[in-house]
Each structure stands twice: as C-alpha cells, then as structure tokens.
Amino acid sequence: MNSQHLIKLLDVARQKNMIDQDSEWSNGSETYLREIRLELDEVQEELGSDRNCYLEEELGDVFWDYLNLLLALEQEGKISLFRVFERALVKYSERIDGIQQGSSWSEVKRQQKQRLAEEQAVENNKAELL
C-alpha cells in the first residue's frame, strides 16, 4: 500500500465532510456509525462468497465510513483525528513490542488500560478545578 493513497483518501473524505455541512442527508457522527454497521453486514455477506472484488469494495466502504466518522467526531469537538492515529500507533506498537519481548498481548493491554484510566483521572481532575 502506498501511504499517499491514505492521504488522498483522507483529503477526499475532508471534501465530503465539507459537503455534508450543507446536506440534510448527514446527521454527523451518528450517520457514519449507522453506515459502518450496514457496511459490516455487507462485508459479512461477501465473506461467504468467492467474489473478492466485491469484498474489497465493501471493506473500502467500511474504511470510508470510518474516516468520515472520525472527521465528523472531530468537527463535533469530541476527538482529534491526529490523536486517534497517534494513539493507535502507540497502542499497537507497544503490543507488538511486548510480544516480541516475551509479554502477552493481554498483559500489555492491561497495562495500557491502567495508563488510560490514569490519564482520564487527570482529565477529570482538571475539569473539576475549572
């Protein structure tokens, strides 16, 4: 996969996000959550067939709706797209590194959940001070 494809697809999704601002079709993130569920059903159907091109198309639809979900959530002020990608990279790099160093996936996952809970507690404390 060429990383430029991902960048170009994200740019197209950003254009779609701008279009959605003036559209009655979109209800923000809720629209894309619903669409992801529908597309996953279509992926499941294609897994039972020997139609690889259809399967790839449906997987692309899931990915498209996921990108649009991220952009909608960012626009709604709920997330940072950059932080989602950054967190995913750190999370799974740590898990792979842990496995390569003899830890289990579940042990690294447990440690990460603890760290996330601590991060949330700090955020909660900040909010209480305001």
C-alpha positions, 0 to 999 in steps of 0.5 A, a space after each residue: 500500500 502506498 501511504 499517499 493513497 491514505 492521504 488522498 483518501 483522507 483529503 477526499 473524505 475532508 471534501 465530503 465532510 465539507 459537503 455534508 455541512 450543507 446536506 440534510 442527508 448527514 446527521 454527523 457522527 451518528 450517520 457514519 456509525 449507522 453506515 459502518 454497521 450496514 457496511 459490516 453486514 455487507 462485508 459479512 455477506 461477501 465473506 461467504 462468497 468467492 467474489 473478492 472484488 466485491 469484498 474489497 469494495 465493501 471493506 473500502 466502504 467500511 474504511 470510508 465510513 470510518 474516516 468520515 466518522 472520525 472527521 465528523 467526531 472531530 468537527 463535533 469537538 469530541 476527538 482529534 483525528 491526529 490523536 486517534 492515529 497517534 494513539 493507535 500507533 502507540 497502542 499497537 506498537 507497544 503490543 507488538 513490542 511486548 510480544 516480541 519481548 516475551 509479554 502477552 498481548 493481554 498483559 500489555 493491554 492491561 497495562 495500557 488500560 491502567 495508563 488510560 484510566 490514569 490519564 482520564 483521572 487527570 482529565 477529570 481532575 482538571 475539569 473539576 478545578 475549572 
